Amino acid sequence: MSAAEEKKDTPWPQETLPSNVRPIHYFLSYTNIDLEKDFTFDGKVAIDLDVKEDNVGQIVINSDEITYSSITVIQNDVSSDVAVTAIAVDKVKQQVTIPLATALKTGSAKLEIAFRGQLNDNLKGFYRSKYKASDGSDAFCGCTQFEACDARLAFPCWDEPAAKATFTLQMEYPKNLICLSNMPSVEETETDKCKVVKFDKTPKMSTYLLAWVIGEFEYIEDKTQRGVVMRIYTSVGNKSKATYALKVAVKCLDFYEKYFSIEYPLPKCDMIALADFAAGAMENWGLITYREVRLICDEKTAALAHKRDIARVICHELAHQWFGNYTTMQWWDNLWLNEGFASFMQYLSGDTVEPELNLWSMFMTREYANAFKLDGMASSHPIEVPVPTAKGADEVFDVISYCKGCCVIVMLQSFLGDEAFAKGLSAYLTRFAYANTVTTDLWQYLSQSSGKDVGKIMQCWTRAQGFPVIQAQIVSKEKGILRLRQSRYLSSGKPSKSEDETVWNVPIVMKVNGELVRILLDEKEKDFSISQLKNAQYVHLNADSKGFYCTQYDDNMLASLLPNLSTLTDLDRMSLIRDSLYLSKAGYTALATQQFLNLLQASKNETSQIVWDELLSAAGDIHHLLDNDEATQKRFNAIMCSLLTPVYEALNRWGDDDDEKQKADQTRNDVFRPLILGAMARYGYRPVIDEILKRFDQVIVKKDAQVVIPDALRSVIYSNAMRYGDEARYNALKAHFMTTTDNMDKRTALSCLGRINNADLVLQTLRWIKDSEDVRKQDKIFGLGACSRSKFGRDVTWTFLQESLEEWKTMFGGGGFLLNAIVKLPSHFVDDAKADEVEKFYAGVKGYESCQKSIKQCVENIRLNAKWSKNETENIKKWVESNDTQK
């Protein structure tokens, strides 16, 4: 029996439905689906029940925003109607209690309910999405998004991940449209106006994985090596732009079947691009839903970054077909078993099916960086975190579940080795097929496959908040003795004794003169005898940056490491920069920020894109601290332009003089060059700015059809045309947003409008984003985020947010990750007075219980910025003074 089955592994209370009655099978049918005017639907559900005990006098189910027409309970061929007026509705818990005139006995029973619901426009439940029909007119499709707990908006159910059942769906809908669901159709009939389709019974699964879509779509199709049919559906006219996504998907499904040694259990796997979709994608079993930009691209012209995002998201959602769908977490406190693993597998599989994308570099700059930033904060939380209510699950769809979860898995895989790791995963999935698990179930099977006590090693990584900083010292080179000491890393500074009680079991894979050495740091301080140290030129404590910890070398180790930077991999050099920055921000060492700036200057001849990505991210943070000191910022900008000039020249500036080999290098052209051009523009390098404005005016202002802005350069050109442009250019970009039919281009334009260097235009942008139907709900946060990050827009956005917060809450249905992103908009302030102001405002608003973690993180981020600024601004000024060659 698993820990999940025993339910012994959860040390905190959960608000779950009574376990005395459980669903076995749902027969769900829908009629009168109105996609044109009133946006309502009628439904009926017949639920086969397993009654676990005698004398059950009531049935409690989940339901929200549904009106009941009739209720019938059947047991032993005896039918009993329940008056709709007799039910008790708890709107807070989203539960309905159905009283029974005759108590149920142990055994089988059936619950039948007729109901009516609303096709809402909140991007959850059974909702409506506006799109272009084949005749060019505006139309609505009906689609679903049930995770975490919004199936209850579409039908009465046991809306909890452990309440697995099978489902049969029947839909009546306009005959000119198509309807898709998790399984293939098995019966179809037609009337004058409608088609009725019955879909095959699903495997046993959680309610949040049920899905359907009704609308006008077209598709392309392929098959896996084993013959699984894979289709991608798009709006009419766009299917040719799904060929790249389909190619990736087919190869990825084949990869997972081999890696897990488990066949994909459904006969088909559909994927569909939707115009309105809150998340990037959703892993519904057999019918995966996506935002259009995550499936659709022109393979010949799409930038490498766009292809990477498409491949990454597809590989993530297909990983869920095993991690999440086939084997599901018991409750939302173990969400990371779904999301952490899918986030890890997206890189493992993507690197195999599309190696030219180099997705592992994205792992370091995306997952690792995001996890490091949040988990160093006091307002972070453990991977396994209490989720008392289902609605509270919204808060844990965050950086910790996805990014930190992914990072600790990468660390564990690196320590165990891929063979033992993959063997353990396969055994775990096989044992818990169509069942539910908790984290300790996974550790059990990885322990068996590796021969290591994985539960002991990993317990603190999932149940304790934060991560360690490892202080390293070679105490005797002659004897090969390495001393390591661990303490909790905190962005606010060295922890107090009460904050530093966790002792992590840290699996360390180090490089000694390039040779890999594996050790386990399982004490606060420990000496290791390592023979390779005796003749070592250098030691790097985090090989390929796969360990989720910060390293602080003593002066001697750092002095021996720096001259050998050229022998390290790009990832190793990047991790050194990242650790240096984080030690600087937290003030772990004296003059740490100046040491980092010296490292930045020493990297003038660096040629690696991912290293420059890390360097420029850190430099951007320092630039941000100087927003209120224009004179120092201007001098810092000049130093940065000087540092960037060699790599700018090495990339042949805009690439006009590239040879054929260089032109074929997608990383160089689509990632590296935009990164450097964007930085040169940010730091005020006039030749780059002038070229940006010239190209923007040709394409966006004058509409010169002979000139094209490549996909990879759009963000650089649009954003800096706003940063250095005027109202005319702002209006031109806004007009371009309204007319372009390329969804990725539209999103890029929206994300750049807020960069405009005029507070009045920022406010105009904010109001337009909120009120305009031309900006889809799912995309509004991209425009808002740009406004909040600019020094011209920071205060304007904060004032606007205070005035409009209630409207945003209503728009996003009172919760969800989009509302959580909204409340974090003030995070970019850099002074304690603003932190106090933001904290006071949020303390006075009601109804934001699902946003409390985000609010705390927002306030803490402001205080950390303020502390870093207070502690280091003078040191930065001194460094600028001594390194400004133009003074």
Secondary structure as GFF3:
##gff-version 3
##sequence-region A 1 887
A	DSSP	alpha_helix	3	6	.	.	.	ID=ss1
A	DSSP	beta_strand	21	31	.	.	.	ID=ss2
A	DSSP	beta_strand	40	51	.	.	.	ID=ss3
A	DSSP	beta_strand	56	62	.	.	.	ID=ss4
A	DSSP	beta_strand	67	75	.	.	.	ID=ss5
A	DSSP	beta_strand	78	82	.	.	.	ID=ss6
A	DSSP	three_ten_helix	84	86	.	.	.	ID=ss7
A	DSSP	beta_strand	88	90	.	.	.	ID=ss8
A	DSSP	beta_strand	95	104	.	.	.	ID=ss9
A	DSSP	beta_strand	107	118	.	.	.	ID=ss10
A	DSSP	beta_strand	125	132	.	.	.	ID=ss11
A	DSSP	beta_strand	138	145	.	.	.	ID=ss12
A	DSSP	three_ten_helix	151	153	.	.	.	ID=ss13
A	DSSP	beta_strand	166	174	.	.	.	ID=ss14
A	DSSP	beta_strand	178	181	.	.	.	ID=ss15
A	DSSP	beta_strand	185	190	.	.	.	ID=ss16
A	DSSP	beta_strand	194	199	.	.	.	ID=ss17
A	DSSP	three_ten_helix	207	209	.	.	.	ID=ss18
A	DSSP	beta_strand	212	215	.	.	.	ID=ss19
A	DSSP	beta_strand	217	223	.	.	.	ID=ss20
A	DSSP	beta_strand	229	235	.	.	.	ID=ss21
A	DSSP	three_ten_helix	239	242	.	.	.	ID=ss22
A	DSSP	alpha_helix	243	260	.	.	.	ID=ss23
A	DSSP	beta_strand	268	274	.	.	.	ID=ss24
A	DSSP	beta_strand	281	282	.	.	.	ID=ss25
A	DSSP	beta_strand	287	291	.	.	.	ID=ss26
A	DSSP	three_ten_helix	292	294	.	.	.	ID=ss27
A	DSSP	alpha_helix	304	320	.	.	.	ID=ss28
A	DSSP	beta_strand	327	329	.	.	.	ID=ss29
A	DSSP	three_ten_helix	332	334	.	.	.	ID=ss30
A	DSSP	alpha_helix	336	353	.	.	.	ID=ss31
A	DSSP	three_ten_helix	355	357	.	.	.	ID=ss32
A	DSSP	alpha_helix	359	362	.	.	.	ID=ss33
A	DSSP	pi_helix	363	368	.	.	.	ID=ss34
A	DSSP	alpha_helix	369	375	.	.	.	ID=ss35
A	DSSP	three_ten_helix	391	396	.	.	.	ID=ss36
A	DSSP	alpha_helix	399	399	.	.	.	ID=ss37
A	DSSP	pi_helix	400	404	.	.	.	ID=ss38
A	DSSP	alpha_helix	405	416	.	.	.	ID=ss39
A	DSSP	alpha_helix	418	431	.	.	.	ID=ss40
A	DSSP	beta_strand	435	437	.	.	.	ID=ss41
A	DSSP	alpha_helix	439	450	.	.	.	ID=ss42
A	DSSP	alpha_helix	454	463	.	.	.	ID=ss43
A	DSSP	beta_strand	468	476	.	.	.	ID=ss44
A	DSSP	beta_strand	481	488	.	.	.	ID=ss45
A	DSSP	beta_strand	506	512	.	.	.	ID=ss46
A	DSSP	beta_strand	515	521	.	.	.	ID=ss47
A	DSSP	beta_strand	525	529	.	.	.	ID=ss48
A	DSSP	three_ten_helix	531	535	.	.	.	ID=ss49
A	DSSP	beta_strand	539	540	.	.	.	ID=ss50
A	DSSP	three_ten_helix	543	545	.	.	.	ID=ss51
A	DSSP	beta_strand	550	553	.	.	.	ID=ss52
A	DSSP	alpha_helix	555	561	.	.	.	ID=ss53
A	DSSP	three_ten_helix	562	567	.	.	.	ID=ss54
A	DSSP	alpha_helix	570	586	.	.	.	ID=ss55
A	DSSP	alpha_helix	592	602	.	.	.	ID=ss56
A	DSSP	alpha_helix	609	625	.	.	.	ID=ss57
A	DSSP	alpha_helix	630	650	.	.	.	ID=ss58
A	DSSP	alpha_helix	660	663	.	.	.	ID=ss59
A	DSSP	alpha_helix	666	666	.	.	.	ID=ss60
A	DSSP	pi_helix	667	672	.	.	.	ID=ss61
A	DSSP	alpha_helix	673	682	.	.	.	ID=ss62
A	DSSP	alpha_helix	686	696	.	.	.	ID=ss63
A	DSSP	pi_helix	697	701	.	.	.	ID=ss64
A	DSSP	three_ten_helix	711	713	.	.	.	ID=ss65
A	DSSP	alpha_helix	714	723	.	.	.	ID=ss66
A	DSSP	alpha_helix	727	739	.	.	.	ID=ss67
A	DSSP	alpha_helix	743	753	.	.	.	ID=ss68
A	DSSP	alpha_helix	759	771	.	.	.	ID=ss69
A	DSSP	three_ten_helix	777	779	.	.	.	ID=ss70
A	DSSP	alpha_helix	780	789	.	.	.	ID=ss71
A	DSSP	alpha_helix	794	811	.	.	.	ID=ss72
A	DSSP	alpha_helix	817	823	.	.	.	ID=ss73
A	DSSP	three_ten_helix	825	828	.	.	.	ID=ss74
A	DSSP	alpha_helix	832	843	.	.	.	ID=ss75
A	DSSP	three_ten_helix	849	851	.	.	.	ID=ss76
A	DSSP	alpha_helix	852	883	.	.	.	ID=ss77
###
